[in-house]
Amino acid sequence: MARVAVVTGGTRGIGRAVCESLLRDGFTVVASYAGNDQAAQAFTDETGIKAYKFDVGDHEATLAACQRIADEVGPIDVVVNNAGITRDGTLMKMSFDDWNDVMRTNLGGCFNMAKAAFEGMKDRKWGRIINIGSINGQAGQYGQVNYAAAKSGIHGFTKALAQEGARFGITVNAIAPGYIDTDMVAAVPDTVLEKIVAKIPVGRLGQASEIARGVSFLASEEGAFITGSTLSINGGQHMY
């Protein structure tokens, strides 16, 4: 029986590429999404992957949705915490809601999904939790104290949970993408984007498929000895 993988924010961008990659690897894949029903239906029609609508920042809703997935599809073996939002602005202009919304979804969503799936993984002595961080959680970014804090928190969350899961066959890792050619990056003004690309040693934006390949490796049997790690896929833009 194929292992079940849940990818949050899985119907577009990096999430969609991850879903398609894991499907090719033989997983039974489920995507979550927050709001765009039409896009989610198109995703399911095009890929054959089921999409479940719930807010990963809502603890009780996430627990209920993951139980529904387990009942309808099968026990969750792989969690890819990809869902994320931005509410950019300098600290002086940032409202508490801007701060709280990003922390709730980007970091809280990781906790909620892990909480929903961890016990079952422990009982089955196998699991993979892969958290999508960010180069901006490693290096910081002007006008993103909320986003950078949440993504940095993901990296710490990963290292701590990895220690809890290791003896149960559960690996917990993070991927920190650089600037990837997605809708979010496409919204950046051309003049700003040119400056960003100029700082990337390989001279281009990354592709969502390149992040997805990293996820696929960490989700595989071959990735069993890797845990508590952050894989930076950023074209050399930030090295440490």
Helices and strands as residue ranges (DSSP letters): E 4-7, H 13-24, E 28-33, H 37-47, E 50-53, H 59-72, E 76-81, H 96-102, I 103-107, H 108-124, E 127-132, H 135-139, H 145-165, G 166-168, E 170-177, H 183-186, H 190-198, H 208-219, G 221-223, E 230-233
